[in-house]
Amino acid sequence: MSDEAKALAARILADYGGRVFEYCKFYGLNQMAPNDASFRIVSAQAEGDQLSLGTMHSSGEGRVASIVVQSPRGLKPASTGKGFEIESAESLAYGDGRVELKGTAEIIQHTGGRAESWPRRGPALLITTS
């Protein structure tokens, strides 16, 4: 699997690095706060089965934040807007939020010390514009 994560990192950086995006969704759940909704991918790295995407506000100000994708599978152009999606992953994290896949149709969202169960809606990761 580590070869797939490395290949995804290289493709994402080559094809989408530096572009401005507006939405980041984990299995259909929005992950970006409104003030972060204009961001660029500035790095992409793989270590083992983990893919880390460094994001920064499109103004270039602030710190780099990481989207961490565990065991990513299936990169393709976004089905809506201009961007990309990763079809499946064991878990995804951004800031203090984390979403994990449970079975094939359910996700568990962990935020602020709470865990909520939701039906799976959409790809594991969707990064796109409107």
C-alpha positions as CSV (number, residue, x, y, z in Angstrom):
1,M,0.0,0.0,0.0
2,S,2.8,2.4,0.7
3,D,3.6,2.5,-3.1
4,E,0.0,3.6,-3.7
5,A,0.2,6.4,-1.1
6,K,3.5,7.6,-2.7
7,A,2.0,7.5,-6.2
8,L,-1.0,9.5,-5.0
9,A,1.2,12.1,-3.3
10,A,3.2,12.6,-6.4
11,R,0.1,12.9,-8.7
12,I,-1.8,15.3,-6.3
13,L,1.2,17.6,-6.0
14,A,1.9,17.5,-9.8
15,D,-1.7,17.9,-10.9
16,Y,-3.2,20.0,-8.1
17,G,-0.4,21.7,-6.1
18,G,-0.8,25.4,-5.9
19,R,-4.4,25.6,-7.2
20,V,-6.9,27.4,-5.0
21,F,-9.7,25.2,-3.6
22,E,-12.8,26.0,-1.6
23,Y,-14.2,22.7,-0.2
24,C,-12.7,19.8,1.7
25,K,-15.1,17.0,2.5
26,F,-14.5,13.7,4.3
27,Y,-17.2,11.2,3.2
28,G,-19.5,14.1,2.5
29,L,-18.9,16.1,5.7
30,N,-17.4,19.6,5.3
31,Q,-14.1,20.0,7.1
32,M,-13.0,23.6,6.4
33,A,-14.1,26.5,8.6
34,P,-15.5,29.4,6.5
35,N,-12.3,31.5,7.0
36,D,-10.2,28.6,5.7
37,A,-12.4,28.0,2.6
38,S,-9.8,29.4,0.2
39,F,-6.7,27.2,0.4
40,R,-3.9,25.7,-1.6
41,I,-2.2,22.4,-1.4
42,V,1.4,23.2,-0.8
43,S,2.8,19.7,0.0
44,A,2.0,16.1,-0.4
45,Q,4.0,13.3,1.4
46,A,3.5,9.6,2.0
47,E,4.9,7.6,4.8
48,G,3.9,3.9,4.9
49,D,0.1,3.8,4.3
50,Q,-0.4,7.4,5.3
51,L,-0.8,10.4,2.9
52,S,-0.4,13.9,4.3
53,L,-1.5,16.9,2.3
54,G,-0.2,20.3,3.5
55,T,-2.7,23.1,3.0
56,M,-2.3,26.9,3.4
57,H,-4.7,29.8,3.1
58,S,-4.6,31.1,-0.5
59,S,-3.3,34.4,0.7
60,G,-0.1,32.6,1.8
61,E,-0.5,33.8,5.4
62,G,-0.8,31.6,8.4
63,R,0.6,28.1,9.1
64,V,0.5,25.0,7.0
65,A,-2.3,22.6,8.2
66,S,-2.3,18.9,7.3
67,I,-5.0,16.7,5.9
68,V,-4.0,13.1,6.9
69,V,-5.4,10.2,4.9
70,Q,-4.8,6.7,6.2
71,S,-4.8,3.9,3.5
72,P,-6.0,6.0,0.6
73,R,-7.3,4.3,-2.5
74,G,-8.5,5.6,-5.9
75,L,-7.6,9.1,-7.0
76,K,-9.7,10.7,-9.8
77,P,-11.0,14.1,-10.9
78,A,-13.8,15.5,-8.8
79,S,-17.3,14.5,-9.8
80,T,-18.4,18.1,-9.1
81,G,-16.4,21.4,-9.5
82,K,-12.7,21.4,-10.3
83,G,-10.5,19.3,-8.1
84,F,-10.0,15.7,-7.1
85,E,-11.4,12.9,-4.9
86,I,-10.0,9.9,-3.2
87,E,-12.6,7.1,-3.3
88,S,-11.8,5.3,-0.1
89,A,-9.7,5.5,3.1
90,E,-9.6,4.0,6.6
91,S,-9.6,7.4,8.2
92,L,-9.0,11.1,7.5
93,A,-8.0,13.9,9.9
94,Y,-7.8,17.7,9.8
95,G,-7.2,19.8,12.8
96,D,-9.0,18.3,15.8
97,G,-11.5,16.4,13.6
98,R,-11.2,12.9,12.4
99,V,-13.5,10.7,10.4
100,E,-13.1,6.9,10.1
101,L,-14.9,4.4,7.9
102,K,-16.8,1.6,9.7
103,G,-17.7,-1.2,7.4
104,T,-18.7,0.0,3.9
105,A,-21.7,2.3,4.5
106,E,-21.1,4.0,7.9
107,I,-18.6,6.6,9.1
108,I,-17.7,7.8,12.6
109,Q,-16.9,11.5,13.1
110,H,-14.7,12.4,16.0
111,T,-14.8,16.1,17.0
112,G,-14.2,17.9,20.3
113,G,-14.1,14.6,22.3
114,R,-17.4,13.4,20.8
115,A,-18.1,10.6,18.3
116,E,-21.1,10.6,16.0
117,S,-22.2,8.0,13.5
118,W,-23.3,9.0,10.0
119,P,-24.1,7.2,6.7
120,R,-21.3,7.3,4.2
121,R,-22.0,10.1,1.6
122,G,-19.6,10.5,-1.2
123,P,-15.9,9.7,-1.6
124,A,-13.5,9.6,1.3
125,L,-11.9,12.9,0.4
126,L,-13.2,15.6,-1.9
127,I,-11.2,18.7,-2.5
128,T,-12.8,21.0,-5.1
129,T,-14.0,24.4,-6.1
130,S,-17.7,25.4,-6.7
